[in-house]
């Protein structure tokens, strides 16, 4: 086994190619958490017909795109802003509120801490309890909040645990945060994969709370990471104006605008995705849970976190076993509060999922 000290991200296929000598085109990435159906068929069929869009600048206000997004998520278009991926919006938001101390719910995505640190702020982590399958204890969490905290960061559903909190639970968090003047940033990158996204999404709360911003993108659910189209929802007009005033003009290119307007309306694709993820998520969860060597945390996103209970197994060994069969999973040892006995993988098409299960369950 190659004892590589590097830990590979889902987009690091070039590094994998160099280290293992496997062509990146031959690798199935179970680490990137991207919709296995690929690009929306409606987008594939219609985008070329709109190629002339690149001959003119897009609308600076992105009115049609924001209206389409608002219809898709169920809010008012005035609450929507767009950005060059959700990463740009996270960065701008952090720059504007400039938190001195942020509380991040973890284990989670490292970019939150990076952006806060770049702005000169400090970060604390609230560890989700493993003994409760990484489900948040709301009363315990809210008891940790106080006036020294400026920002709470939540990923919902959370990466890598695939756990989530309901809208009712989010409201309880927002109420306490409001008392202490704490802003809440919610990353809903994976909410569309959830069994009942309407019970999880905080978007409707933006109508009633001015201390929340919800971030989403098209990279995962719409399998379009290269499009770099992200969006945010907030009811805080001052915040929205501040973010928009700092953004570069025409931050979304004309083709991305067209693509967004098309893909958000491809209902057949949206429903097909949810059916596939739901069926395969249940099948894979059951298969792994029947093996005493694994503990699978109940997933609500399009990926699952697995604890390796057999001390002879490690995340590096399973990563190596899978990649040698042209399948890339995530070694989770670099996440806060996790170690070399945790792996994460996303749900692909049934044939590939079966191949991965055979790989993980062998021995």
N, C-alpha and C positions, 0 to 999 in steps of 0.2 A: 504494500500500500504506500502511496506517496504521502509522506508526512508534510503536507503543505501547511505553512503557518498562515497563509492567506485564508480569509473567509470570503466566499464568493457571494455577491449580490445577484439577484435574478437577471440583471442586465450585463453581467460580467462574462458573457460567452466567449469573448476574445481571449480573456485570461485563461478560461477553461481550455480553450483550443491550444494555447501555448503550453500549459502545464501537462495536460493529458494526451495531447496529440490527437484530439478528436475534432473533426470539422464542426464548427458551430452550427452549420446547417443541419447536422445530423443529431443535434441535442434537443430533446424535449425538456423545456424548462418548467418544472413543477415548483420553481422558486419565485417566478415573476408575478404570480397571482392574477394573470390576465385571462379574460374570457376565452375559453377554448374554441368557441364558434368563430373566432376571428372577427373581421370587420363586418359591420352591418351590410347585408345584401343590397338594401335600398341605397346605401351610400355608394357601394361599389358600382351599382348600375347607373347612378345619376351624376356622380361627381364630375366625370369627364365632360358631361354636357354643360358644365358651368365653368370650364377652364378659363373662359374669357374674364372671369371675375378678377384675375390677377392683373388685368390691364388698368384697373382703377383702385384707388384707396378705399378701404372699408369705411363704413359710417363710424365716425369717432365715438358715437354714443352706443354703438352696437345694439340699436333699438330692436330690430327684428330678432336677433339672436337672443337677447335678454328676454324678450317676450316668449320665445319658444322654450327657453329654459324654465321660465316662470310657470308656463303651462305644464311642463313635464314634472316639476317638483311640487306644484301646488301652492304658489305664493304670488305676490304682486310683483310685476316687473321692476317696479321702483326699488325693490329690496335686493335685486340681483346685480352683481358686478362680475365682470369676466377678467381673466388674466392669462398669462402665458404659462399655463399649467398651474395647479394649486400651489406649487412651490413658490411662485412669484407672489401670490397673494399672502401666503404665510409670512414671507419675508417682509412685505410692505406693512402688513398688520403689526408685526413685532416692532418694526422701526417706528411706527406711529405711537403705539401705546407704551413702548419702551419700558417693559416691566423690570423692576429691580429684583423681584423674587417671584418665580413661577413654580407652581406645583404640577408636576407631570405624572399622570397615572401610568404605571409601568408594570411589566415590561412593554415597551412600545418602540415605535419608529424613532430613529436617532436624530432625524432632521430637526425636530422641535427643539431639542436641547442645543443643537448647533446654532440655529438662528438666534435663540435667546442669548447664548453666550457671545455671539458676534456683536450683539447690541449692547454688551456689557452687563447683562443681567445674570443672576444666579438661579440655579435650578435645584429643586428638591424633588424626590420621587416618592410617590405614594404606591407601595407595592400591593398589587392585587393578591389576595391570599390563595396560595396554591391549594391549601387544604379545602378550600371552597370552590375548587375548579376554576380559579381566577375570576370568580364572580364578585362584583363589587358589593361590599357591605355599606349601603348608603348612610345609615346613621353614624357608623364609625368614620366614614370618609368626611362627612360634613362636620364632624366634631374636630377634625384637624384644621379646619379653615379659621383664619383670623385676619385682622387688619394688616398684618405684615406681608400678606400675599397679594400680589397684583393680578395674577393670571393663573387660571386653571386650564390645563391642556388635556383633552380627552380624545381618543380615537374610538369611534363607535360605528360598527363593530371594531374591536381592537385588534391590531396587528402586533404580535403574532398569536395571541391567545384565542382569537375568533369568538370571544365573548362580547356581549353587548348589554346595554342598559336600556330600559324602556323610556318612552317620552315622559311618562308620569314620574319616573325616578329622576330624569333630567330636570324636570320642573322643581323637584325638591332641592336639587343641587343649586339651581339658579336662584331660588328664593334665599338660601343661606348666603350665596355669593353676593347677592344684591345688598344684603345687610352690611357686608364688609367692604363694599366697593370693588369687588373682584370681577374681572372680565373672564368669560369662558370661551375658549376656542375649541370647537368640535370638528374633528376631521371625519367626514362621512364617506370616505373613498369607497368603502365596501358595503354601504347600507343597501344598495340595490340588489345585492346577492342574498340578503337576509330572507328567512321564510316569510316574515310579515314586516316588510320595511315600513309600512304605515304605522306600526306600533313602536318603531325605534327612532325614526327620523325626527330631529328637533326642528325642522324647517317651520312648522306651524307656530312654534314658540317665538319666532322672530317678530311676530305681530304683537306680542305682549311684553317681551323683555328687550331692553336696549343694551344688555350686558352680554350678548351672545353673538358670535359669528360662526356660521356653518360653512365648511369648505368641502367641495367636491371636485371631481375631474372626470375625464373621459378615458384615461389611460387603462383602467382595469375592466370596468363593466363593458365599455364599448371597444375594448381591445385596440386602443389608438394612442399608445404612449408617445409616438412620434408626432402626433398632431399638436401637442402642447396646448391643449384647451382646458382650462380650469375655470371654476366659477365659485362665488361665495354668496351667501344669503345673510343679510342682517337688517334689523329694523332701526339701527342706529344711523341716522342721517349724517351726523357730524363725522362719524367714522368713515362712512362710505365716501363722503366728499373729500376727506383727507387722503384716503387711499387712491381715489381717482385722480386727485391733483398731483400725486407723486408718480403715477404710472407714466411710462413713456406713451406718446400718442401711437395709435394703431398697433398696440401690443399683440393683437390677434390678427394674423394675416387673412387675406380675403378668402382663400380656399378653406381655411379652418372655420371661418364664419359660415360658409356654405355647408361644410361638412356637419357642423353642429346643428344647423337648422334641419338637415335631412335626418341625421341619426336619432335625434330625440323623438322623431315621429315614427320610427320604424317599430311599431307595436308588435308585429309578428316576431321579430328578432328578440325584442325585450322579453316576451313571454316564453319563447323557445329557450332562451338563456336560463330563465328561472326554473323551467321544468327540468332541464338537464342538470343544473347544479343541485337542485333539491333531490332528485333521484340518486345521483352519484354520491352526493354527500352522505345520505343515509346508508347506502351500500358500503362505502368505504369505512364509515364509522363503525358499523356493525362488524365488519370483517376483522378490523384491528382490535376491537374491544373483546372479541372472543379469544384472543391470544393473551395469555397471562404475562407475556413479556412486555406488553404495552399498556399504557393508560392514555386514552384519547379524551381530551377535554371537549365537552359538547360544543360543536361549532355552529356559528350563525352566519359566518361569511363563506367565501368560496375556497377556504383553506382550513386546515386543522393542525393543531399543535399536539404533538405526541411526546409523552414522557417514556423514556426507555427504562423499564424496571429491571431488566436483566443486567447485572453489573458487568457482564462480559461484552455488552454492546455499548458503543459510543456513537455520538452524532458524526464524528469524523469517519468512523468505519462504515456507517450506513451511507454517508455521502459518497465515499469512495466506491462502495459496492454498486450504488445506483449509477454514478457517472460512467463507470466502466461499461454500463449497459445503455449508455447514451440518454440517461435520465438524470436531471439535476434537481436535487431537493435542497432545502435550506438547513444548514448546520446552525442551530440557534444559540450556540455557546457564547456569542458576542452580545446578546441582548441582556440588559440589566435584569438581575434576579434569576436568570437561567444559567445552565451550565452545559457540560458536554454530554448530557443525557436527554437533550431535547432536540427534536427535529420538527420542521414545518414543511408542508407541501400543499399545493393547491389542487383543485379538481380540474382534470382535463377530460378528454372524450373517453367513453367507456373502455375502448380497447387499450388505451394507454394507462388508464387507471388500473385495469386488471394486471398489466405488465408490472406496474409499480408495486401493487399488492403482493404479487408473486415474489418480487425482489426482496421486499421488506420482511415477508413472512417465512422465507426459506430458512432451513436450519432447524 
